[in-house]
Amino acid sequence: MLLRGPGDFARAFCCARRDAVYGSRCRSRAAIFHALNQPPAEFLSAASSLGIEFEPGDLERMSQYLDLLYAANETTNLTAVRDPVAAWTRHILDSLTLLPILAELPADSTVIDVGSGAGLPGIPLAITLPTLRFTLLEATGKKAAFLRDTAARLGLKNVRVICDRAERLAHERGEKTAKGRVGGHREAYDAVVARAVGRLPTLAELTVPLAKAPSGGTPGGIILLIKGEQAAAEVAEAAYALHLLKAVHDQTLPMPTGNIVVLHKGAATPKDYPRRDGEPSRSPLMAPADKKLR
């Protein structure tokens, strides 16, 4: 993967809008695989407008990933996108909108994809950013098994898969050693990413505790959340949660397929967070006045 520059997001957005009109749906298995093996011109144009230039083999690997995804989707619910051509934009391009930001991280930096599901955005990012180390976190056993098998088939040596809940994993601090704690997950990652996991007050509680806290002049980790048209409203809704979790909203970036909410870790997250399994979803962190309005 190569980056040429910031790109023209407005032009990319126009290209992405045209992606919605692809013609008739592919019905046969052979037609699906043919469509997956042919990255649409609109996808390539939108990626170019984001400043992305693919290395040899990147597109072939992503095509193989989509082949595996749609084959597995016949027995495991991994994607609701039935149009295989649209998958290049709605899955691959949407994931790669994070690439220009993550590409700024030093080699060997750690990234965790929370609620990875079918491997989005983690697998497309791992293909195009081989110098970063990715952890795909997925609580559902069948989906985690798909991720392990897919990473192995694609030869992604920079990917590991963990089958667990974020509420539990974010409290694992690792073992104490003379050089500090090792092997833990709490405040262990340079970047945390997520896509289509939940509204921001809930999602922040599941992601922020995993990001590194600032220490000794080193800034805290970043949290990159792919959101839709309601991103601004969700950021406002999450103000209280971000305050409690010690996260700061840096900016919201419009992208061809949606918006990226960019947070950074301002200080160590209090040990009470995240709360027990399911509680962030059942009772999102909201200011008392907001709770009365719900």
Backbone as a ProteinNet text record, in pm:
[ID]
protein_1_A
[PRIMARY]
MLLRGPGDFARAFCCARRDAVYGSRCRSRAAIFHALNQPPAEFLSAASSLGIEFEPGDLERMSQYLDLLYAANETTNLTAVRDPVAAWTRHILDSLTLLPILAELPADSTVIDVGSGAGLPGIPLAITLPTLRFTLLEATGKKAAFLRDTAARLGLKNVRVICDRAERLAHERGEKTAKGRVGGHREAYDAVVARAVGRLPTLAELTVPLAKAPSGGTPGGIILLIKGEQAAAEVAEAAYALHLLKAVHDQTLPMPTGNIVVLHKGAATPKDYPRRDGEPSRSPLMAPADKKLR
[TERTIARY]
83.1	0	87.2	54.2	122.4	19.2	58.5	-28.7	32.3	-51.7	-0.9	-29.6	-127.1	-160.7	-300.6	-352.6	-483.1	-597.2	-586.1	-691.5	-807.3	-894.2	-1012	-1133.3	-1173.4	-1282.4	-1414.9	-1437.2	-1563.3	-1578.1	-1470.9	-1476.8	-1497	-1430.5	-1447.6	-1591.6	-1654.2	-1792.4	-1884.8	-1862.6	-1945.1	-1929	-1804.7	-1781.5	-1854.3	-1848.8	-1911.8	-2062.9	-2123.1	-2267.5	-2307.1	-2223.4	-2253.3	-2243.4	-2168.5	-2154.2	-2286.8	-2384.5	-2512.9	-2592.3	-2554.8	-2629.6	-2542.1	-2545	-2456.8	-2529.6	-2661.7	-2733.3	-2791.3	-2819.2	-2888.1	-2798.6	-2863.3	-2792.5	-2737.3	-2614.3	-2557.7	-2623.6	-2665.6	-2740.2	-2662.6	-2588.8	-2519.2	-2386.6	-2339.5	-2211.4	-2098.2	-2098.4	-1992.3	-1997	-2118.6	-2131.6	-2083.2	-2110.8	-2065.1	-1913	-1847.8	-1702.6	-1641	-1704.2	-1652.6	-1658	-1769.8	-1784.5	-1683.4	-1658.9	-1565.2	-1423.2	-1392.3	-1256.4	-1227.8	-1327.2	-1312	-1338.6	-1236.9	-1261.1	-1325.5	-1441.6	-1508.6	-1423.3	-1438.4	-1364	-1396.1	-1520.2	-1559.9	-1485.7	-1465.2	-1389.3	-1245.4	-1183.5	-1044.7	-1030.6	-1129.7	-1125.8	-1140	-1233.4	-1253.3	-1130.5	-1069.5	-948.5	-835.3	-823.3	-720.3	-742.5	-868.3	-898.6	-866	-863	-821.6	-669.6	-600.1	-454.3	-397	-477.2	-433.5	-386.3	-265.5	-213.7	-179.4	-236.7	-221.7	-89.1	-29.8	91	52	146.3	115.7	65	-44.2	-101.4	-210.9	-220.2	-322.2	-463.4	-491.7	-626.3	-660.4	-562.9	-587.5	-623.1	-553.5	-583.8	-722.1	-757.7	-889.8	-1000.1	-973.2	-1068.1	-1084.4	-974.3	-980.4	-1057.4	-1035.5	-1109.1	-1259.8	-1302.6	-1444.8	-1498.4	-1419.4	-1458.9	-1487.7	-1393.9	-1409.9	-1529.1	-1548.4	-1660	-1793.9	-1810.9	-1939.7	-1962.3	-1857.4	-1872.2	-1916.7	-1853	-1888.8	-2025.7	-2066.8	-2194.5	-2313.8	-2290.6	-2398.6	-2439.9	-2350.6	-2381.4	-2371.5	-2300.9	-2284.1	-2320	-2400.6	-2444.8	-2330.5	-2263.1	-2147.4	-2172.8	-2254.9	-2282.4	-2424.4	-2487	-2620.2	-2611.4	-2490	-2470.5	-2471.7	-2580.1	-2595.3	-2531.9	-2517	-2457.4	-2305.8	-2241.6	-2097.1	-2015.7	-2068.5	-1995.3	-1998.8	-2115.8	-2128.8	-2038	-2002.6	-1916.7	-1781.4	-1732.9	-1604.5	-1609.8	-1723.2	-1736.3	-1786.5	-1893.2	-1957.7	-1875.7	-1789.6	-1704.1	-1557.6	-1499.3	-1355.3	-1320.8	-1383.6	-1352.2	-1384.9	-1499.5	-1537.9	-1430	-1373.4	-1265.8	-1138.9	-1107.5	-981.9	-983.5	-1098	-1098.5	-1012.5	-987.1	-900.5	-753.2	-722.9	-583.9	-494.1	-536.9	-446	-404.5	-491.3	-456	-363.1	-398.2	-317	-179.8	-169.3	-40.9	63.2	19.5	113.3	176.9	124.3	180.7	315.9	407.6	536.7	518.7	616.1	614.7	606.8	536.6	519	419.6	348.7	243.9	130	53.8	-52.7	-189.5	-277.1	-412	-509.2	-617.3	-719.9	-851.6	-915	-1044.8	-1150.2	-1231.2	-1328.4	-1459.8	-1508.8	-1630.3	-1607.4	-1500.3	-1454.5	-1556.4	-1638	-1742.1	-1685.8	-1709.1	-1658.3	-1514.5	-1453.2	-1315.4	-1306.2	-1407.7	-1413.6	-1414.4	-1320	-1224.7	-1089.7	-1072.2	-938.9	-866.7	-935.1	-864.6	-819.5	-905.1	-854	-738.2	-743.6	-635	-507.2	-520.7	-402.3	-337.2	-417.6	-362.7	-279.2	-329.1	-264.3	-161	-158.4	-62.4	14	98.7	164.6	264.6	306.4	403.7	337.7	203.9	132.1	82.4	63	17.1	-129.4	-215.2	-359.3	-411.3	-499.2	-575.7	-721.8	-785.2	-927.4	-1003.1	-1084.7	-1159.4	-1304.4	-1348.4	-1484.3	-1539	-1658.6	-1715.4	-1787.2	-1831.3	-1906	-1809.7	-1823.9	-1729.4	-1718.9	-1834	-1830.8	-1762.5	-1786.5	-1723.3	-1573.3	-1534.7	-1391.8	-1321.8	-1390.1	-1332.1	-1314.4	-1412.1	-1398.5	-1278.2	-1259.9	-1148.5	-1013.7	-1002.9	-877	-847.3	-948.4	-929.5	-893.8	-960.8	-936.8	-797.5	-755.4	-620.6	-515.3	-537.6	-442.2	-439.9	-556.6	-563.6	-501.7	-513.6	-457.6	-310.1	-257.9	-117.8	-88.5	-184.3	-167.6	-94.2	37.1	119.6	107	49.4	36.6	-100.5	-173.5	-307.8	-316.4	-378.4	-419.2	-566.6	-634.9	-778.2	-802.2	-884	-921.6	-1073	-1122.2	-1265.8	-1299.2	-1352.9	-1384.9	-1469.3	-1520.4	-1596.4	-1503.4	-1529.1	-1447.2	-1455.5	-1572.9	-1588.4	-1490	-1459.2	-1364.5	-1220.5	-1196	-1059.2	-997.8	-1078.1	-1025	-985.1	-1011.9	-967	-845.4	-797.3	-678.6	-553.5	-482.4	-366.5	-234.3	-237.2	-114.5	-38	80.8	163.4	262.8	287.6	386.2	526.4	612.9	753.9	838.3	968.6	1058	1046.9	1004.3	991.6	847.9	761.7	620.9	535	408.4	315.7	332.6	319.6	329.9	214.1	171.6	69.5	-73.2	-93.4	-228.3	-288	-411.7	-482.2	-530.6	-550.8	-597.4	-490.7	-529.8	-441.1	-312.1	-327.3	-211.5	-195.1	-290.9	-291.6	-266.7	-188.2	-161.4	-285.1	-368.1	-490.3	-599.4	-721.1	-839.3	-935.2	-987.4	-1079.6	-1206.7	-1316.9	-1443.5	-1535.1	-1623.8	-1718.6	-1849.9	-1960.2	-2094.6	-2110.4	-2063.8	-2073.5	-2185.4	-2213.4	-2317.3	-2304.2	-2397.5	-2391.1	-2273	-2229.8	-2102.5	-2091.7	-2195.6	-2178.8	-2144.5	-2203.7	-2171.9	-2036.4	-2014	-1891.2	-1768	-1777.9	-1664.4	-1622.9	-1720.5	-1687.7	-1618.4	-1647.6	-1588.5	-1451.7	-1419.5	-1295.7	-1190.6	-1231.1	-1134	-1043.5	-1096.1	-1006.7	-893.3	-904.9	-800.4	-686.6	-710.8	-608.8	-505.9	-380.9	-273.7	-301.8	-266.4	-275.7	-147.8	-153.6	-30.9	63.9	194.3	292.5	427.4	489.1	624	642.4	545.9	555	506.8	477.9	424.6	273.3	216.7	71.4	-4.4	-130.9	-214.2	-251.8	-311.8	-353.6	-469.8	-494.6	-605	-716.7	-838	-956	-1025.7	-1041.6	-1099.4	-1227.3	-1339.7	-1469.5	-1543	-1575.5	-1647.5	-1795.9	-1852.8	-1993.3	-2064.6	-2197	-2278.7	-2316.4	-2435.2	-2479.8	-2506.4	-2529.1	-2561.6	-2437.8	-2320.2	-2196.4	-2195.1	-2233.4	-2230.4	-2323.2	-2441.7	-2536.7	-2483.2	-2416.3	-2361.9	-2247.4	-2166.1	-2057.1	-2114.9	-2217.8	-2281.9	-2342	-2403.8	-2466.2	-2363.2	-2240.3	-2136.2	-2048	-2078.8	-1991.3	-1965.4	-2068.8	-2053.6	-1968.8	-1994	-1917	-1768.7	-1740.1	-1600.1	-1531.9	-1605.6	-1550.9	-1515.6	-1605.9	-1581	-1465.6	-1455.3	-1355.4	-1218.5	-1210.1	-1086.5	-1043.4	-1141.5	-1113.5	-1151	-1085.2	-1106.9	-1146.2	-1251	-1291.8	-1205.4	-1125.1	-1037.5	-1110.4	-1175.9	-1244.4	-1330.8	-1420.8	-1499.1	-1471.8	-1420.3	-1376.6	-1480.6	-1533.1	-1624.1	-1546.9	-1604.7	-1541.1	-1641.3	-1594.6	-1686.8	-1801.5	-1777.3	-1878.8	-1942.1	-1901.2	-1955.5	-1869.6	-1846.9	-1765.9	-1675.2	-1558.4	-1468.3	-1464.8	-1504.7	-1493.4	-1356	-1276.3	-1138.6	-1130.2	-1090.8	-1070	-924.9	-881.7	-752.9	-766.7	-679.3	-681.3	-609.8	-683.3	-625.2	-560.1	-606.1	-552.2	-597.8	-545.6	-584	-733.5	-797.8	-940.3	-960	-1055.3	-1081.8	-1107.6	-1064.9	-1068.3	-1209.5	-1311	-1448.9	-1499.5	-1428.1	-1476.2	-1382.3	-1439	-1581.9	-1652.4	-1782.9	-1862.2	-1885	-1967.6	-1986.4	-2047.1	-2036.6	-2084.3	-2226.5	-2242.6	-2374	-2421.1	-2361.9	-2409.7	-2387.6	-2274.7	-2260.3	-2371.9	-2426	-2537.5	-2670.2	-2690.7	-2818.9	-2836.3	-2726.9	-2734.6	-2615.7	-2621.5	-2509.7	-2476.6	-2351	-2306.2	-2364.8	-2465.6	-2531.8	-2536.7	-2530.1	-2544	-2681.5	-2693.4	-2823.1	-2940.7	-2922.2	-3032.1	-3072.5	-2972.1	-3001.1	-3078.4	-3045	-3113.6	-3262.6	-3296.3	-3437	-3513.5	-3441.1	-3506.8	-3527.2	-3456	-3461.2	-3592.8
-118.6	0	124.5	221.4	349.2	459.8	569.5	685.9	800.5	865.3	975.2	1110.7	1118.2	1246.9	1243.2	1356.4	1357.9	1323	1350.5	1310.3	1407.3	1382.8	1467.1	1391	1416	1341.5	1367.2	1490.2	1521.2	1436.4	1424.8	1345.9	1198.2	1152.3	1013.3	986.6	1083.7	1065.8	1050.5	1130.3	1118.2	980.2	929.5	796.7	691.6	707.1	607.9	608	725.7	732	655.8	658.2	585.8	434.3	395.1	252.3	186.4	265.5	209.2	158.5	201.2	161.2	70.6	-57.7	-151.3	-241.6	-229.1	-320.1	-436.5	-543.6	-657.7	-730.3	-796.2	-871.7	-1002.7	-1037.4	-1164.2	-1277.6	-1381.2	-1486.1	-1616.7	-1653.3	-1781.5	-1767.6	-1880.2	-1880.4	-1835.9	-1884	-1846.4	-1697.7	-1643.6	-1500	-1417.2	-1465.6	-1394	-1389.8	-1504	-1507.4	-1423.5	-1423.7	-1340.5	-1193.8	-1151.9	-1012.3	-975.2	-1067.1	-1039.3	-1026.4	-1099.2	-1097.9	-977.6	-893.6	-777.5	-650.8	-589.4	-465.3	-361.2	-306.4	-210.1	-85.9	-26.8	95.4	204.8	209.2	312.2	295	168.8	141.8	189.6	156	195.7	347	413.8	559.3	623.1	571.9	627.6	604.3	485.3	457.3	550.8	574.5	666	806.8	847.3	981.7	996.8	885.3	887.6	884.6	875.7	872.2	733.8	630.2	491.8	434.5	380.8	305.6	165.9	65.1	-71.4	-132	-206.6	-282.3	-406.9	-464.9	-589.7	-697.3	-757.9	-864.7	-820.3	-690.2	-642	-670.5	-632.2	-649.5	-797.5	-878.7	-1022.2	-1082.2	-1037.4	-1087.3	-1042.5	-920.1	-872.3	-942.7	-973.8	-1052.3	-1191.5	-1252.2	-1383.8	-1375.6	-1268.4	-1249	-1245	-1170.3	-1163.6	-1299.1	-1373.7	-1509.9	-1593.3	-1588.7	-1665.5	-1616	-1484.8	-1426.2	-1474.5	-1468.2	-1505.6	-1656.4	-1734.3	-1878.7	-1913.5	-1851.6	-1877.6	-1820.9	-1715.7	-1652.1	-1742.4	-1849	-1943.1	-2023	-2035.4	-2112.3	-2028.5	-1916	-1829.1	-1686.7	-1620	-1484.3	-1385.7	-1351.3	-1261.9	-1126.9	-1121.6	-995.8	-995.5	-877.2	-859.2	-798.2	-767.6	-710.4	-823.7	-835.4	-947.8	-921.5	-796.9	-762.2	-771.3	-869	-886.6	-771.1	-699.8	-583.9	-470.1	-450.7	-344.8	-369.7	-497.1	-529.3	-459.6	-437	-367.5	-228.3	-161	-27.3	-33.1	-108.4	-107.9	-179.8	-271	-340.3	-297.9	-315.2	-292.1	-143.8	-61.4	81.8	143.5	105.8	158.8	129.5	8.8	-26.5	53.3	69.7	135.6	286.2	345.3	488.3	518.5	415.6	434.2	430.5	382	355.2	479.9	595.8	711.1	752.6	729.9	765.4	659.9	532.2	425	415.8	459.1	453.2	544.2	638.3	727.7	662.2	547.3	480.6	417.6	413.1	347.5	198.3	139.3	-5.2	-78.9	-188.9	-275.9	-220.3	-113.6	-62.6	-164.5	-159.3	-256	-192.2	-266.4	-220.1	-331.3	-296.9	-395.7	-354.3	-450	-431.7	-492.7	-408.1	-452.4	-488.7	-610.1	-657	-679.2	-750.7	-761	-826.1	-918.1	-979.5	-1058.9	-1008.8	-1074.8	-1035.6	-955.4	-912	-772.3	-691.9	-555.2	-457.2	-366.1	-330.2	-402.2	-493.2	-544.1	-614	-703.4	-781.3	-695.7	-611.3	-524.5	-436.3	-388.8	-305.5	-386.6	-509.2	-594.1	-629.7	-645.6	-673.9	-556.9	-436.4	-318.2	-254.2	-295.8	-240.2	-355.3	-424	-543.8	-516.4	-390.2	-361.8	-337.4	-331.6	-316	-452	-465.1	-591.2	-576.6	-661.5	-649.9	-762.2	-724.5	-819.2	-803.6	-913.8	-912.1	-971.8	-890.6	-933.1	-961.4	-1083.5	-1123.5	-1219.9	-1191.3	-1270	-1395.9	-1400.4	-1515.4	-1621.2	-1743.2	-1848.5	-1878.7	-1889.8	-1921.8	-1812.4	-1688	-1577.5	-1574.6	-1599.1	-1603	-1715.4	-1830.3	-1941.4	-1902.2	-1830.9	-1782	-1688.7	-1600.7	-1505.9	-1578.7	-1678.2	-1753.5	-1825.1	-1891.4	-1964.2	-1869.3	-1755.5	-1658.7	-1599.3	-1560.7	-1505.2	-1606.9	-1734.2	-1838.7	-1857.6	-1861.2	-1881.8	-1764.7	-1644.5	-1527.2	-1506.9	-1587.2	-1573.9	-1446.7	-1402.9	-1277.3	-1305.8	-1294	-1320.4	-1210.7	-1096.8	-984.2	-979.5	-1091.5	-1097.3	-1207.6	-1176.2	-1278.3	-1256	-1362.5	-1356.5	-1397.2	-1320.4	-1351.9	-1362.8	-1474.7	-1493	-1458	-1339.3	-1292.3	-1167.1	-1121.4	-996.4	-881.6	-765.1	-648.1	-613.5	-636.9	-603.6	-681.8	-804.6	-886.6	-859.1	-855.8	-839.6	-708.7	-603.6	-471.9	-464.1	-568.9	-571.8	-661.7	-724.2	-808.3	-721.5	-716.8	-628.6	-702.1	-832.9	-907.8	-935.7	-990	-1026.5	-915.7	-897.3	-799.5	-854.4	-771.7	-806.7	-686.9	-706.2	-596.8	-479.1	-507	-401.6	-354.5	-394.9	-356.8	-476.2	-452.1	-560.3	-605.3	-735	-789.9	-886.6	-895.7	-991.7	-949.2	-827.3	-781.1	-708.2	-666.4	-594.8	-457.1	-438.2	-307.8	-201.6	-95.9	15.6	-34.6	-128.1	-192.3	-160.2	-91.7	-76.8	67.2	76.9	209	266.2	178.8	222.8	119.3	168.5	83.6	123.8	26	55.9	-25.5	24.7	-48.5	4.1	-84.2	-51.2	-123.8	-48.9	-107.4	-191.1	-141.4	-215.4	-162.4	-34	23.9	174.6	239.5	384.8	425.4	548.6	592.1	582.7	615.5	600.6	457.6	359.9	219	181.4	218.7	181.2	239.9	362.5	424.3	343.4	294.1	216.4	84.5	30.7	-96.1	-80	41	61.4	143.2	251.7	343.7	275	184.6	122.6	40.3	0.3	-78.9	6.7	135.3	224.5	261.5	274.4	311.9	447	457.9	585.6	664.4	797.7	875.9	849.9	848	817.6	875.9	947	997.3	1080.9	1162.4	1246.9	1178.7	1049.1	977.6	993.8	1036.6	1057.2	925.8	935.6	816.8	760.8	642.3	577.9	649.8	614.6	674.2	571.2	621.9	538.3	588.7	499.9	536.5	456	525.3	460.3	498.8	400.2	425.6	437.6	553.2	579.5	626.3	638.1	678	824.5	853.8	992.4	1059.3	980.3	1035.7	1057.5	1061.5	1071.8	1193.5	1309.6	1431.5	1419.2	1364.4	1346.7	1247.4	1142.9	1043.9	1101.4	1185.5	1249.9	1335.8	1412	1495	1406.5	1297.2	1204.7	1138.5	1124.7	1052.9	1143.4	1271.2	1365.6	1322	1279.7	1238.1	1111.8	1015.7	891.6	918.4	1004	1034.7	1100	1185.3	1249.3	1144.5	1049.9	946.8	855.4	826.1	730.7	794.5	926.9	1003	1000.7	1015.5	1022.7	1161.6	1203.7	1336.3	1319.2	1389.7	1387.3	1487.4	1437.3	1523.7	1584.5	1500.1	1547.3	1435.7	1473.7	1377.2	1402.6	1300.2	1315	1257.9	1338.9	1284	1199.4	1085.6	992	949.8	885.9	846.1	758.7	677.1	581.4	615.4	723.7	758.4	862	844.5	936.6	858.1	914.1	856.6	947.9	895.7	968.5	937.7	1041.7	1026.6	1072.2	980	1010.2	983.4	1043.3	1000.5	985.5	905.3	877	990.6	1063.3	1177.3	1141.4	1033	986.2	841.7	776.8	638.1	630.1	530.1	508.5	454.3	508.2	454.7	304.1	235.5	89	31.2	111.1	61.9	33.4	82.3	69.1	-19.4	-99.8	-114.7	-193.5	-176.3	-247.6	-393	-464.5	-608	-635.8	-763.3	-807.8	-758.3	-689.5	-645.8	-514.5	-470.3	-347.9	-222.6	-210.2	-90.9	-76.3	-187.8	-182	-157.9	-226.1	-212.8	-75.6	-18.9	109	197.1	259.9	342.8	455	494.3	603.3	735.4	784.1	908.5	999.8	1130.7	1226.2	1206.6	1228.5	1207.1	1276.3	1398.3	1469.6	1399.8	1348.5	1276.5	1149	1083	957.7	981.6	1095.4	1124.3	1149	1194.8	1224.4	1101.1	995.7	876.3	800.7
0	0	0	-84.6	-88.7	-74.9	-11.8	1.3	-77.1	-158.8	-239.6	-177.3	-89.6	-30.6	24.6	73.6	137.7	45.1	-87.4	-181.8	-185	-279.6	-298.3	-247.6	-121.2	-60.9	-131.7	-180.4	-247.5	-374	-453	-574.9	-540.4	-431.7	-390.3	-350.2	-284.7	-241.9	-361.9	-465.5	-585.9	-648.7	-650.9	-705.8	-623.2	-490.8	-403.9	-422.3	-443.4	-465.2	-590.5	-693.4	-815.7	-795.2	-688.8	-663	-630.1	-584.7	-544.9	-665.2	-787.6	-906.8	-992.1	-962.4	-1030.4	-1129.5	-1137	-1225.7	-1148.1	-1216.3	-1155.5	-1057.4	-959.8	-856.7	-914	-877.8	-923.5	-845.1	-914	-847	-835.9	-936.4	-929.9	-857.5	-801.2	-729.4	-821	-945.2	-1039.1	-1069.4	-1083.4	-1111.2	-993.4	-871.6	-752.4	-749.4	-767.3	-761	-872.3	-991.2	-1100.4	-1060.7	-1001.3	-960.4	-852.8	-758.9	-650.7	-703.3	-806.8	-860.1	-948.9	-970.4	-1055.7	-974.6	-912.6	-838.4	-930.2	-894.2	-981.1	-1004.6	-1120.4	-1152.1	-1052	-1005.3	-908.8	-776.3	-736.1	-614.3	-629.1	-740.8	-763.7	-770	-830	-838.5	-701.1	-621.9	-487.4	-400.1	-409.9	-332.6	-374.4	-504.2	-552.8	-499.8	-492.9	-442.9	-294.9	-222.3	-82.3	-68.6	-181.5	-178.5	-163.5	-190.8	-172.5	-304.9	-305.7	-419	-368.5	-429	-380.2	-424	-332.7	-362.7	-442.8	-518.6	-590.4	-494.4	-530.7	-448.7	-354.3	-323.9	-229.9	-280.2	-404	-457.2	-471.2	-509.2	-520.3	-384.3	-280.3	-145.9	-100.2	-130.5	-90.3	-167.7	-294.7	-373.2	-312.6	-272.3	-208.7	-77.3	-2.3	123.4	97.7	-2.8	-33.2	-78.5	-154	-191.9	-66.2	29.3	152.4	233.6	236.2	311.2	256.7	125.8	68.1	70.9	63.1	77.5	219.5	320.3	460.3	495.2	426.2	455.8	424.4	349.7	319.9	442.9	540.8	662.2	790	784.6	901.2	862.1	943.9	912.8	933.5	823.8	831.1	766.6	663.3	595	540.2	545.5	486.9	347.6	302.1	169	68	-7.9	-100.2	-236.1	-272.6	-402.3	-390.1	-454.9	-438.7	-493.5	-593.2	-645.2	-543.6	-482.6	-382	-262.3	-238.2	-124.3	-132.8	-254.6	-268.5	-207.4	-220.2	-161.7	-18.4	3.7	134.8	241.4	201.3	297.7	286.5	168.3	153.8	161.5	78.5	80.3	214.9	272.4	403.4	507	503.2	596	568.6	441	403.1	425.5	458.2	489.7	613.4	695.5	813.1	777	658.7	622	625.5	571.6	574.6	715.4	815.3	953.5	1013	997.2	1054.7	989.1	864.6	794.6	858.5	941.4	1010.1	1132.8	1177.1	1294.3	1260.9	1356.7	1332.1	1307.8	1240.4	1218.1	1351.4	1353.5	1469.7	1571.1	1535.8	1624.3	1630.9	1740.3	1763.5	1742.1	1674.4	1643.9	1680.9	1750.8	1782.2	1718.4	1651.8	1586.9	1679.3	1742.9	1842.6	1774.6	1804.3	1738.9	1591.4	1557.5	1419.3	1327.3	1379.8	1298.2	1182.5	1060.6	939.9	908.3	996.7	972.4	916.6	944.3	892.2	1008.3	1011.1	905.8	912.7	1008.5	1038.7	925.4	852.3	750.4	632.1	572.6	465.2	510.9	635.8	686.6	706.7	755.5	774.9	642	537.1	404.3	354.4	373.1	315.8	408.9	535.7	632.6	699.5	625.8	679.6	790.8	809.8	915.5	1051	1054.9	1181.6	1228.8	1360.8	1419.5	1461.1	1405.4	1426	1515.4	1607.4	1687.9	1650.3	1610.5	1577.4	1694.9	1759.4	1877.9	1838.6	1860	1823.6	1928.8	1978.9	2088.1	2041.1	1916.1	1864.9	1811.7	1861	1828	1679.4	1609.6	1466.5	1385.8	1422.8	1351.2	1379.2	1503.3	1537.2	1460.1	1445.9	1369.5	1223.4	1167.5	1029.9	1017.6	1114.4	1109.5	1115.1	1201.7	1210.6	1079.3	1024.6	900.3	786.4	781.4	674.1	683.5	804.1	821.2	778.6	811.5	772.6	621.3	557.7	413.4	337.2	392.7	327.1	361.1	452.5	491.3	568.3	649.3	724.1	854.7	851.2	968.7	1073.7	1035.2	1127.5	1193.8	1192.7	1249.8	1353.9	1467.8	1563.9	1595.9	1631.9	1659.5	1803.8	1874.9	2012.8	2018.8	2071.8	2090.7	2235.8	2255.3	2390.9	2378.7	2490.5	2495.6	2533.7	2478.5	2510.1	2657.8	2719.6	2862	2948	2908.8	2985.7	2944.6	2814.2	2765.6	2814.6	2822.4	2860.5	3006.8	3084.8	3224	3243.7	3136.2	3146.1	3141.6	3253.2	3264.5	3240.8	3230.1	3207	3334.8	3320	3434.7	3466.8	3596.6	3640.2	3618.5	3560.9	3545	3587.7	3586.7	3624.4	3528.5	3404.4	3304	3286.4	3381.2	3370.5	3334.3	3312.1	3280.1	3134.1	3112.1	2977.7	2954.1	2830.9	2794.7	2818.6	2864.4	2891.3	2772.5	2787.4	2681.6	2725.8	2854.7	2900.8	2874.1	2806.4	2774.2	2709.7	2613.9	2551.9	2404.6	2342.5	2196.9	2152.5	2044.5	1987.2	1918.8	1864.4	1797.8	1820.1	1836.8	1849.9	1739.5	1665.4	1556	1574.8	1519	1524.9	1416.1	1372.4	1266.1	1294.6	1292.5	1304	1430.6	1544.4	1670.1	1758.7	1756.8	1841.9	1843.9	1914.3	1924	2011	1994.6	2049.8	2202.3	2281.8	2426.8	2467.5	2400.1	2426.7	2367.9	2243.7	2174.5	2241.5	2290.9	2359.2	2482	2557	2676.7	2642.2	2524.5	2482.5	2416.6	2371.7	2296	2370.5	2434.1	2495.9	2598.5	2685	2783.3	2722.9	2597.1	2532.4	2477.6	2458.7	2402.8	2509	2466.3	2558.8	2623.2	2749.7	2819.6	2795.9	2795.6	2780.1	2895.9	2865.6	2968.6	2930.7	3023.9	3004.2	2879.4	2847.1	2728.2	2601	2609	2493.3	2490.3	2379.1	2374.9	2386.4	2424.1	2436.7	2301.2	2302.8	2179.8	2114.1	1987.9	1914.2	1898.6	1889.7	1870.2	1744.7	1644.7	1515.8	1495.4	1489.6	1485.6	1357.6	1275.8	1151.1	1182.6	1153.3	1183.5	1057.1	1067.9	954.1	957.8	905.6	892.6	1026.7	1131.7	1263.4	1350.3	1289.1	1366.8	1458.8	1408	1489.9	1610.1	1587.2	1696.6	1800	1753	1845.6	1928.9	1866.8	1942.1	2054.8	2025	2127.7	2236.3	2196.5	2290.1	2381.2	2331.2	2404.7	2490	2498.1	2568.8	2713.3	2783	2922.3	2932.3	2842.7	2843.2	2817.5	2720.3	2690.2	2809.4	2882.2	3002.1	3107	3131.5	3231.9	3192.7	3064.1	3015	2990.8	3001.3	2979.7	2833.2	2746.2	2602.6	2551.9	2444.5	2386.8	2240.3	2200.2	2059.4	1983.2	1888.6	1809.6	1690.6	1613.1	1493.6	1437.4	1347.8	1272.1	1124.5	1057.1	918.4	822.8	730.6	629	529.3	494	402.4	295.2	188.1	81.3	128.5	231.9	275	409.1	472.7	603.2	672.2	802.3	880.5	974.5	1002	1100.8	1222	1335.7	1461.8	1519.8	1538.2	1585.5	1730.6	1818.9	1960.6	1997.3	2108.3	2164	2314.8	2370.2	2513.3	2584.6	2669.5	2738.8	2870.3	2932.9	3060.8	3079.8	3182.4	3209.4	3239.2	3183.7	3208.2	3349.8	3426.1	3560.8	3557.6	3661.9	3662.9	3657.9	3686.8	3684.6	3543.5	3441.7	3303.7	3221.5	3131.2	3105.5	3215.9	3223.4	3322	3280.2	3354.1	3330.7	3193.3	3152.6	3021.9	2993.9	2881.6	2838	2896	3007.4	3072.4	2988.3	2915.8	2830.3	2727.7	2680.2	2585	2654.9	2768.6	2839.9	2901.7	2950.8	3021.8	2982.1	2863.6	2816.4	2914.2	2914.5	3001.3	2951.1	3021.8	2984.5	3105.7	3083.9	3192.8	3257.3	3388.2	3457.2	3389.4	3343.1	3276.1	3148	3073.9	2950.2	2978.4	3089.4	3121	3143	3203.5	3227.7	3100	2995.3	2870	2783.7	2814.3	2728	2745.4
[MASK]
++++++++++++++++++++++++++++++++++++++++++++++++++++++++++++++++++++++++++++++++++++++++++++++++++++++++++++++++++++++++++++++++++++++++++++++++++++++++++++++++++++++++++++++++++++++++++++++++++++++++++++++++++++++++++++++++++++++++++++++++++++++++++++++++++++++++++++++++++++++++++++++++++++++

